Amino acid sequence: MSSDGEEALRFRLLSAQLELARTEKRAVVVLVAGHAGTGKGHLINRLNHWLENRLTEVQALVPCEEDRRHPYWWRYWTRLPARGRTTVFVHGWVGDALLGAATRRLGQGAFADRLIEIATFEADLKAAGITLVKLWLDIDVDVQAQHLATLEADPLTRWQVTEDKWFRHSQHGVIHQLGRQLRKATETEDSPWLCLDAAPGNDLLTPVARHIIKAMEGAAEGRFVPRPPVSQEVLNPASAIPQLSDLIEHAPAISKSAYRDRLASAQAKVAELARRAVWRGIPVVVVFEGHDAAGKGGSIHRLTSALDARTYRVHSIAAPSERELLFPWQWRFWQRLPADGAVSIMDRSWYGRVLVERVESLIDEQEWRLGYRQIVDFETQLLRHGVVLVKLFLAIDSDEQLKRFKARAVTPHKQHKLTEEDWRNRARWEEYEQAIDEMFAATHRKAPWTLIDANDKRHARLAVLHEVAARLEDRLQAN
Amino acid sequence: MSSDGEEALRFRLLSAQLELARTEKRAVVVLVAGHAGTGKGHLINRLNHWLENRLTEVQALVPCEEDRRHPYWWRYWTRLPARGRTTVFVHGWVGDALLGAATRRLGQGAFADRLIEIATFEADLKAAGITLVKLWLDIDVDVQAQHLATLEADPLTRWQVTEDKWFRHSQHGVIHQLGRQLRKATETEDSPWLCLDAAPGNDLLTPVARHIIKAMEGAAEGRFVPRPPVSQEVLNPASAIPQLSDLIEHAPAISKSAYRDRLASAQAKVAELARRAVWRGIPVVVVFEGHDAAGKGGSIHRLTSALDARTYRVHSIAAPSERELLFPWQWRFWQRLPADGAVSIMDRSWYGRVLVERVESLIDEQEWRLGYRQIVDFETQLLRHGVVLVKLFLAIDSDEQLKRFKARAVTPHKQHKLTEEDWRNRARWEEYEQAIDEMFAATHRKAPWTLIDANDKRHARLAVLHEVAARLEDRLQAN
């Protein structure tokens, strides 16, 4: 390419990026995958030089200890760009899958599962307003060998030829085969793969820059409309799904002294089990959802009283911050996942997507329907990593809520908890009831809900502790 | 305390916290230290229940792998609360020091050094508008033994008595002694230690809540005025400190072909050395400062071309974001430090504190003078952890800058780099020259500056690579 043409292209790329940043409508993820010895490092370096530094990140880091102590996709979710920004992933999830399969760490079945996960992840990026640019750098096996040998012969370039490049060369056929399979499984209309012949001497920067410009220009204009790929499996749930109408008869009252004894004993049990879980590196997530004033805070307090302060974190979920709004909606929940051997307690959770955001019409129907599938996928990732996931719904009836609201209004340290929003939510009681039951139906199967009658606080607190203990016990006995 | 009195106290605490959040003037850090068996967990749990969850964090986590791969204070700097928020540290840096000394991991000298570091850290919190509340929970050695035995005898409370509690009991005398020494060394007028007798049955929550209320109310009102404790050592520098006037004669021009050869060879050398450093887990920080249009970007590009993309990160430092402004000014730089075995390249850096923030009067004289001491302390922490710290200043003269500004104005992909700010900075050339020379003088001694003549770009790029190579070589030969 002529120097003038190059100059013009560079300017167009930069302009597209600045426009992306100005509108803050979408983010761009560039994934660079392919064979070894294809000059990825060089390409990315030049590309990075063309892009505006302050708007770009290159993510080529090898997974650290922290990554391995979280569910697999954590490392990518937590590193996504905010809207307006660009992140270049080198190898990324595609490299993990190919190298995993080539080294047999991923068996055939696991590789097939991973392809589905990749397609799902990429669909979620799209749904979240992230434009994905996928590049595959191809090279003939003989050209690859010759190129690596040439680099190695020159003392000035020898350092570029790391051992894993020769390993990848030895696996050229396998990677070629797996790569085709992977590209086929993840090809979509919006994010087609761009395959390039990366033989030495070929200009890669020009086609890559053009491809990115096109994606960025589309991204800056495009108004995003998600399609809800909610599968039938999720919408046609099995039996034994909880329903709010199950709670017709109230739990019997518990005397103060009986409560004290039973609380101490339940806490001791949770304490013992949680310590063993932590010691064995098991991650635990306890989700608290429930009606306003159902007593989530008090229940959480009784639970944390039984836990070692060094091991747990309580996450109170309110409306997302301005910064959080620049990311996919799931992003802030990935950020709050526990590492192995730690406990995250969610005071409200990702279920806000299909409760408050739905009922308050903060998102449209397509989005909250898609949310069911996204939540099931998210929780599946947790389970697959070995997280003990306890989902509790604390339910009270309408009269009890009104009684508690009134009590809050006259208790000084509780007044700030009672806001207009509470009354507004209360006015939409019926809509919430419907959303809650549909939520149970759509998200119960893989990670079951426990519906707790919270009309009596003592009963609810004990039930929470018993459920957590039972779930920990199951896991500790299982392995 | 009567139930009514308790209710009132709880309300006052909550009100103070909500006011703190409303004004966003200061943050509050509560440090809970002291002997084992003093009911810290119980106290914090109740305190946490009284405070507003969404404004509070409890940090009691044991250091993770990620913490150990960064300079010691990283784990605390990165976990500080934003203004308006409260963080409770359990044991925290005080616990580290005491347990370190009790287990002999910290020798006497190292313990004494640590006390100075603690005092400095706490002074920096204060300077950044963070109110520090320090609690020491005391207990008589016999009462401690009896209390632990009682807890252990009851199956319901046995879980609270972990092995390290008995170890701490066996070290009661030592911890008592060290604790007194530590409190004496870190007692200040603004953050006095509150010592409490934590014998079983004593009410700790009331005095603690009162103490925190007082601190929060002071924090909400108080207008912070930092005193600059810049030591003479730093202000009376040794010789060999660079000065801009050193660069009278320009470096000789380099032909294009000679440059190409020398560039390739210098990059190969850096590549080889950097790979060895990464492999040995050595963290590297390269700071680029310099005049506007001095060619930092181009030099960084030539440096990163020699590095493995998986190992480095370029951080372009512009004005802090709104969120970053809620934290101490150093916070965003702590966030950008490399883990062991990684490279952080700073395109501008913490030196903005004593350059642009000084010259543009974004802070007052006391603050930028204090900045020298804070920078020296910060860099000392890096060096102590084993970071290879390379500080480069790329200097051009005024005529050359004007020439480059004019060239930028006519190059499409460079136009966005030339802003009004550049011209404004240029108008303050003399003030910057003075600030730069004073910066050299105040911050050269512990971590030396390399002043690079950047009037010739080729010369500058080679000089950068040579300096980085030399510094890596020094370290690799040293151990």
Boltz contact constraints between the chains, C-beta under 6 A:
constraints:
  - contact:
      token1: [A, 10]
      token2: [B, 413]
      max_distance: 6.0
  - contact:
      token1: [A, 11]
      token2: [B, 412]
      max_distance: 6.0
  - contact:
      token1: [A, 11]
      token2: [B, 413]
      max_distance: 6.0
  - contact:
      token1: [A, 14]
      token2: [B, 413]
      max_distance: 6.0
  - contact:
      token1: [A, 41]
      token2: [B, 309]
      max_distance: 6.0
  - contact:
      token1: [A, 44]
      token2: [B, 309]
      max_distance: 6.0
  - contact:
      token1: [A, 45]
      token2: [B, 305]
      max_distance: 6.0
  - contact:
      token1: [A, 49]
      token2: [B, 301]
      max_distance: 6.0
  - contact:
      token1: [A, 53]
      token2: [B, 316]
      max_distance: 6.0
  - contact:
      token1: [A, 54]
      token2: [B, 316]
      max_distance: 6.0
  - contact:
      token1: [A, 58]
      token2: [B, 309]
      max_distance: 6.0
  - contact:
      token1: [A, 60]
      token2: [B, 309]
      max_distance: 6.0
  - contact:
      token1: [A, 60]
      token2: [B, 310]
      max_distance: 6.0
  - contact:
      token1: [A, 61]
      token2: [B, 310]
      max_distance: 6.0
  - contact:
      token1: [A, 62]
      token2: [B, 310]
      max_distance: 6.0
  - contact:
      token1: [A, 65]
      token2: [B, 65]
      max_distance: 6.0
  - contact:
      token1: [A, 66]
      token2: [B, 66]
      max_distance: 6.0
  - contact:
      token1: [A, 90]
      token2: [B, 309]
      max_distance: 6.0
  - contact:
      token1: [A, 156]
      token2: [B, 264]
      max_distance: 6.0
  - contact:
      token1: [A, 156]
      token2: [B, 268]
      max_distance: 6.0
  - contact:
      token1: [A, 159]
      token2: [B, 271]
      max_distance: 6.0
  - contact:
      token1: [A, 159]
      token2: [B, 272]
      max_distance: 6.0
  - contact:
      token1: [A, 264]
      token2: [B, 156]
      max_distance: 6.0
  - contact:
      token1: [A, 268]
      token2: [B, 156]
      max_distance: 6.0
  - contact:
      token1: [A, 271]
      token2: [B, 159]
      max_distance: 6.0
  - contact:
      token1: [A, 272]
      token2: [B, 159]
      max_distance: 6.0
  - contact:
      token1: [A, 301]
      token2: [B, 49]
      max_distance: 6.0
  - contact:
      token1: [A, 305]
      token2: [B, 45]
      max_distance: 6.0
  - contact:
      token1: [A, 309]
      token2: [B, 41]
      max_distance: 6.0
  - contact:
      token1: [A, 309]
      token2: [B, 44]
      max_distance: 6.0
  - contact:
      token1: [A, 309]
      token2: [B, 58]
      max_distance: 6.0
  - contact:
      token1: [A, 309]
      token2: [B, 60]
      max_distance: 6.0
  - contact:
      token1: [A, 309]
      token2: [B, 90]
      max_distance: 6.0
  - contact:
      token1: [A, 310]
      token2: [B, 60]
      max_distance: 6.0
  - contact:
      token1: [A, 310]
      token2: [B, 61]
      max_distance: 6.0
  - contact:
      token1: [A, 310]
      token2: [B, 62]
      max_distance: 6.0
  - contact:
      token1: [A, 316]
      token2: [B, 53]
      max_distance: 6.0
  - contact:
      token1: [A, 316]
      token2: [B, 54]
      max_distance: 6.0
  - contact:
      token1: [A, 318]
      token2: [B, 54]
      max_distance: 6.0
  - contact:
      token1: [A, 412]
      token2: [B, 11]
      max_distance: 6.0
  - contact:
      token1: [A, 413]
      token2: [B, 10]
      max_distance: 6.0
  - contact:
      token1: [A, 413]
      token2: [B, 11]
      max_distance: 6.0
  - contact:
      token1: [A, 413]
      token2: [B, 14]
      max_distance: 6.0
